[in-house]
Amino acid sequence: MTIIQAEQIMLQEPTHARLAHDDNYAFGSAFINGVYCGVHEAAIPIVDMGFMHADAAYDVVSVSKGQFFRLEDHLNRFESSCAKFRLNNPYSQQQTAEILTNLVKLAGTREAYVWWCVTRGIMSGGDRSDADAFENCFYAFVIPYMYIASDEQRTRGLDVMISKNYIRIPPNSVDPTAKNLHWMDMKLALFEARDNQKEWSVLLDSEGYLAEAPGANIFVVKGSAIYTPDSGCLEGITRRTTLDLARELDIPVHVQRVHKDELIHADEAFMTSTAGGIMPINSVNDTLLGGAVGPGAITTKLHNLYWQKRWQGWLGTCVDFDTPVVIAE
């Protein structure tokens, strides 16, 4: 079994093709505090705490073949993230879904990357330790979907390293289950990987156990079972989906602490992300997983089933492109 060339399919098959759209949305669409615009026009105030202090919660959902995937799960996670950071979304879940849908329709993107956030906003006065002193702001944008790991990378598997210089921000500092903009540990680990001629990094916690990769959850395959960390990481929607698919395939699943040595000596490993789906790993710290080049059998099955079921409409919310978006003047 070989890896489905999902990126190529999305680019070439008519059912995935981008629909007609206004030239203003050629690069994507955005929603900035109540106003729709082209993504190239989108901006936030420089004194918004989301910019100044990374004081925000965000989420990302993807669209494929004109269907949001697990939209309700993403909206629920976003609501939870806001609550953990004492932020208030000025829009209800239904209104948020409507805004995101409008953005997809404006851009005509049947394959889309959909991002939105609530920031702390601007403090107009008062005590900065008072969460009620701020008016929280909502921003969103949609751009055509682009893989963070290409068909070529997923077909051969990614070469990664476990970061030597950085650990994941501890959960008792910033809760990783609330999707947030505190990325410097992950960004620096990515730069470290590139400096060492690797394509990705994996971060550990302070005790040498797996946390997550930059923008992705991590999975280890040993024998016929898969293992993934139970803490120190985002509760990814693609992670949840992978666990669902594994159970459907009768693959034993273990959500528990996973030591770094278990990754280095794994038979297979992969990462998961909304922006990449299931992304196979070829080697870790120059150790070829399973003693063979390329994705293993379990990883390949999960990868292919993920896209097959999505394109069949599994857990999808269809976008009604036939009904135009009415934008108030």
C-alpha positions as CSV (number, residue, x, y, z in Angstrom):
1,M,0.0,0.0,0.0
2,T,1.3,3.4,-0.9
3,I,0.5,6.9,0.4
4,I,-2.4,8.6,-1.3
5,Q,-1.1,11.7,-3.2
6,A,-3.7,13.9,-1.5
7,E,-2.1,17.2,-2.5
8,Q,-2.0,16.2,-6.1
9,I,-5.6,15.0,-6.1
10,M,-6.8,18.3,-4.5
11,L,-4.9,20.3,-7.1
12,Q,-6.1,18.3,-10.2
13,E,-9.5,16.8,-9.6
14,P,-12.5,19.1,-10.5
15,T,-14.5,18.4,-7.3
16,H,-11.7,20.1,-5.4
17,A,-11.2,23.0,-7.7
18,R,-11.6,26.6,-6.4
19,L,-14.9,28.3,-7.5
20,A,-15.4,31.7,-9.0
21,H,-14.7,34.6,-6.6
22,D,-14.3,38.3,-6.6
23,D,-10.7,39.5,-7.4
24,N,-10.6,41.2,-4.0
25,Y,-10.5,37.7,-2.4
26,A,-7.8,36.3,-4.8
27,F,-5.4,35.7,-1.9
28,G,-8.1,34.8,0.6
29,S,-10.8,36.5,2.7
30,A,-10.7,38.0,6.2
31,F,-13.1,39.3,8.9
32,I,-11.7,42.0,11.1
33,N,-14.0,43.1,14.0
34,G,-17.2,43.0,12.0
35,V,-15.9,43.9,8.5
36,Y,-15.2,41.5,5.6
37,C,-12.2,42.2,3.4
38,G,-9.5,40.7,1.3
39,V,-6.9,38.9,3.3
40,H,-4.3,41.3,1.9
41,E,-6.2,44.2,3.5
42,A,-6.6,42.6,6.9
43,A,-4.9,44.3,9.9
44,I,-5.2,44.6,13.6
45,P,-4.3,47.6,15.9
46,I,-0.7,47.5,16.9
47,V,-1.7,48.0,20.5
48,D,-4.0,45.0,20.6
49,M,-2.7,42.7,23.4
50,G,-3.0,39.8,20.9
51,F,-0.1,41.4,19.0
52,M,1.8,42.9,21.9
53,H,1.6,39.9,24.4
54,A,0.4,36.9,22.3
55,D,-2.7,37.3,24.5
56,A,-5.2,35.3,22.5
57,A,-6.8,32.0,21.8
58,Y,-7.2,30.7,18.3
59,D,-8.2,27.7,16.2
60,V,-7.9,26.2,12.8
61,V,-10.3,24.1,10.8
62,S,-9.9,22.8,7.3
63,V,-12.3,22.5,4.4
64,S,-12.0,19.8,1.7
65,K,-14.3,19.2,-1.2
66,G,-16.4,22.1,0.1
67,Q,-16.9,20.5,3.6
68,F,-15.7,21.7,6.9
69,F,-14.2,18.8,8.9
70,R,-15.4,18.4,12.4
71,L,-16.4,22.0,12.6
72,E,-18.5,21.6,15.8
73,D,-15.5,20.0,17.6
74,H,-13.3,22.9,16.6
75,L,-15.8,25.4,17.8
76,N,-16.2,23.6,21.1
77,R,-12.4,23.5,21.6
78,F,-12.2,27.2,20.7
79,E,-14.8,28.0,23.3
80,S,-12.9,26.0,25.9
81,S,-9.6,27.7,25.0
82,C,-11.3,31.2,25.5
83,A,-12.7,30.1,28.8
84,K,-9.2,28.9,30.0
85,F,-7.7,32.2,29.1
86,R,-10.6,34.3,30.4
87,L,-11.5,35.6,27.0
88,N,-15.0,36.2,25.7
89,N,-15.9,35.6,22.1
90,P,-18.1,38.5,21.0
91,Y,-19.9,36.0,18.7
92,S,-21.9,32.9,19.6
93,Q,-20.9,29.5,18.2
94,Q,-23.6,29.8,15.5
95,Q,-22.5,33.3,14.5
96,T,-18.8,32.2,14.4
97,A,-19.7,29.3,12.2
98,E,-21.6,31.7,9.9
99,I,-18.6,34.1,9.7
100,L,-16.3,31.2,8.8
101,T,-18.7,29.9,6.2
102,N,-19.1,33.3,4.6
103,L,-15.3,33.6,4.4
104,V,-15.0,30.3,2.6
105,K,-17.8,31.3,0.2
106,L,-16.2,34.7,-0.5
107,A,-12.9,33.1,-1.4
108,G,-14.5,30.3,-3.3
109,T,-12.2,27.8,-1.6
110,R,-13.4,24.2,-1.6
111,E,-10.0,23.4,-0.2
112,A,-9.4,25.9,2.6
113,Y,-7.3,26.7,5.7
114,V,-9.6,28.5,8.1
115,W,-8.1,30.5,11.0
116,W,-9.8,32.6,13.7
117,C,-9.0,34.0,17.1
118,V,-10.2,36.2,20.0
119,T,-7.6,38.6,21.4
120,R,-7.6,40.5,24.7
121,G,-8.0,43.6,22.6
122,I,-7.0,47.2,23.6
123,M,-7.0,48.4,27.2
124,S,-8.7,51.7,27.2
125,G,-8.0,52.4,30.8
126,G,-8.2,50.9,34.2
127,D,-6.3,48.0,35.8
128,R,-4.4,45.7,33.3
129,S,-4.9,42.8,35.8
130,D,-8.7,43.2,35.4
131,A,-9.9,41.0,32.5
132,D,-13.1,43.0,32.3
133,A,-11.0,46.2,31.5
134,F,-10.6,44.9,27.9
135,E,-12.9,44.6,25.0
136,N,-12.0,41.3,23.4
137,C,-11.7,41.3,19.6
138,F,-12.5,38.7,16.9
139,Y,-10.4,38.1,13.8
140,A,-10.6,35.4,11.1
141,F,-9.2,34.6,7.7
142,V,-9.5,31.9,5.0
143,I,-6.8,31.0,2.5
144,P,-6.5,28.1,0.0
145,Y,-5.3,25.0,1.8
146,M,-1.6,24.3,1.6
147,Y,0.1,21.2,3.1
148,I,2.7,21.8,5.7
149,A,4.2,18.5,4.5
150,S,4.0,17.9,0.8
151,D,3.1,14.7,-1.1
152,E,6.8,14.0,-1.6
153,Q,7.6,14.4,2.1
154,R,4.7,12.3,3.2
155,T,5.5,9.6,0.7
156,R,9.1,9.2,1.9
157,G,8.5,10.2,5.5
158,L,10.0,13.2,7.3
159,D,13.4,13.2,8.9
160,V,13.1,14.7,12.4
161,M,15.1,15.3,15.5
162,I,14.3,15.5,19.2
163,S,15.2,19.0,20.3
164,K,18.3,19.2,22.4
165,N,18.1,22.9,23.3
166,Y,14.4,23.4,24.0
167,I,11.6,21.8,26.0
168,R,7.9,22.5,25.6
169,I,6.5,25.2,27.8
170,P,5.3,23.4,31.0
171,P,1.5,23.0,31.3
172,N,1.5,24.8,34.7
173,S,2.9,27.9,32.8
174,V,0.7,27.9,29.7
175,D,-2.1,25.3,29.3
176,P,-1.3,23.5,26.0
177,T,-4.9,22.3,25.8
178,A,-5.9,25.9,25.1
179,K,-4.7,26.6,21.5
180,N,-2.5,29.7,21.9
181,L,0.1,31.9,20.2
182,H,3.0,31.1,22.6
183,W,5.2,29.5,19.9
184,M,8.7,30.5,20.6
185,D,9.8,27.2,22.1
186,M,8.4,25.4,19.0
187,K,9.8,28.0,16.5
188,L,13.3,27.9,18.0
189,A,13.1,24.1,17.9
190,L,12.2,24.2,14.2
191,F,15.2,26.5,13.5
192,E,17.4,24.1,15.5
193,A,16.1,21.2,13.3
194,R,16.9,23.1,10.1
195,D,20.4,23.9,11.5
196,N,20.9,20.2,11.8
197,Q,19.6,19.3,8.3
198,K,16.3,17.9,9.7
199,E,12.8,18.8,8.5
200,W,11.0,18.9,11.8
201,S,11.6,18.8,15.6
202,V,9.9,17.1,18.5
203,L,9.8,18.7,21.9
204,L,9.9,16.9,25.2
205,D,8.8,17.9,28.7
206,S,11.2,18.5,31.5
207,E,11.4,14.8,32.3
208,G,12.3,13.5,28.9
209,Y,8.8,12.5,27.8
210,L,7.2,13.4,24.5
211,A,5.1,16.5,24.4
212,E,4.4,17.6,20.8
213,A,6.0,18.8,17.6
214,P,5.6,22.3,16.4
215,G,2.0,22.6,15.2
216,A,1.4,18.8,15.5
217,N,0.8,15.9,17.8
218,I,3.1,12.9,17.8
219,F,2.3,9.2,17.6
220,V,4.6,6.2,18.1
221,V,3.9,2.7,16.6
222,K,5.3,-0.3,18.4
223,G,4.3,-3.8,17.2
224,S,0.6,-3.6,16.3
225,A,-0.2,-0.7,18.7
226,I,0.0,3.0,18.7
227,Y,1.0,5.3,21.5
228,T,0.5,9.1,22.0
229,P,1.1,11.5,24.9
230,D,-1.7,12.0,27.3
231,S,-0.5,15.4,28.6
232,G,1.7,18.4,27.7
233,C,0.2,18.8,24.3
234,L,-2.8,20.2,22.5
235,E,-5.8,17.9,22.3
236,G,-5.7,18.0,18.5
237,I,-8.8,17.4,16.4
238,T,-6.7,15.4,13.9
239,R,-5.2,13.5,16.9
240,R,-8.7,12.6,18.0
241,T,-9.6,11.6,14.5
242,T,-6.5,9.4,14.3
243,L,-7.6,7.6,17.5
244,D,-11.1,7.1,16.1
245,L,-9.6,5.6,12.8
246,A,-7.2,3.4,14.8
247,R,-10.1,1.9,16.7
248,E,-12.1,1.4,13.5
249,L,-9.1,-0.6,12.2
250,D,-8.9,-2.5,15.5
251,I,-5.4,-1.1,16.2
252,P,-4.8,-1.0,19.9
253,V,-4.5,2.6,21.2
254,H,-2.5,3.7,24.3
255,V,-2.9,7.4,25.4
256,Q,-0.2,7.7,28.1
257,R,3.3,9.1,28.8
258,V,5.7,8.2,26.1
259,H,9.4,8.4,26.7
260,K,11.8,9.8,24.1
261,D,13.5,6.4,23.8
262,E,10.2,4.9,22.7
263,L,10.2,7.3,19.7
264,I,13.8,6.6,18.7
265,H,13.3,2.9,18.8
266,A,9.7,2.9,17.3
267,D,8.7,0.7,14.4
268,E,6.9,3.6,12.9
269,A,6.0,7.2,13.9
270,F,3.9,10.0,12.6
271,M,2.6,13.5,13.3
272,T,-0.9,14.8,13.0
273,S,-2.2,18.3,12.2
274,T,-5.2,20.1,10.6
275,A,-2.7,21.7,8.2
276,G,-1.1,18.4,7.3
277,G,-3.4,15.5,8.1
278,I,-1.3,12.4,9.0
279,M,2.4,13.0,8.3
280,P,4.7,9.9,8.4
281,I,8.2,10.1,10.0
282,N,11.1,8.3,8.3
283,S,13.9,8.8,10.9
284,V,14.4,10.3,14.3
285,N,17.9,11.6,15.3
286,D,19.3,9.8,12.2
287,T,17.8,6.5,13.3
288,L,15.7,4.9,10.5
289,L,12.4,3.7,12.1
290,G,11.7,0.1,11.7
291,G,14.9,-0.4,9.8
292,A,13.2,0.5,6.5
293,V,12.9,3.7,4.4
294,G,9.5,5.3,4.2
295,P,6.2,5.1,6.0
296,G,5.2,1.9,7.7
297,A,2.0,-0.1,7.1
298,I,0.0,1.2,10.0
299,T,0.8,4.8,9.3
300,T,0.0,4.4,5.6
301,K,-3.4,2.8,6.4
302,L,-4.3,5.6,8.8
303,H,-3.2,8.3,6.3
304,N,-5.2,6.9,3.4
305,L,-8.3,6.2,5.4
306,Y,-8.2,9.7,6.8
307,W,-8.5,11.3,3.4
308,Q,-10.8,8.6,1.9
309,K,-13.4,9.1,4.7
310,R,-13.1,12.9,4.6
311,W,-13.8,13.0,0.9
312,Q,-16.8,10.7,1.4
313,G,-18.3,13.4,3.8
314,W,-17.4,11.8,7.1
315,L,-18.1,14.3,9.9
316,G,-18.4,17.0,7.3
317,T,-20.4,20.2,7.2
318,C,-21.2,21.3,3.7
319,V,-20.8,24.8,2.5
320,D,-23.7,26.2,0.5
321,F,-21.8,28.0,-2.3
322,D,-25.0,28.6,-4.3
323,T,-26.3,31.1,-1.7
324,P,-24.4,34.4,-2.0
325,V,-22.9,36.2,1.0
326,V,-24.8,39.4,1.7
327,I,-22.4,42.0,3.1
328,A,-24.0,45.1,4.8
329,E,-22.6,48.4,3.5
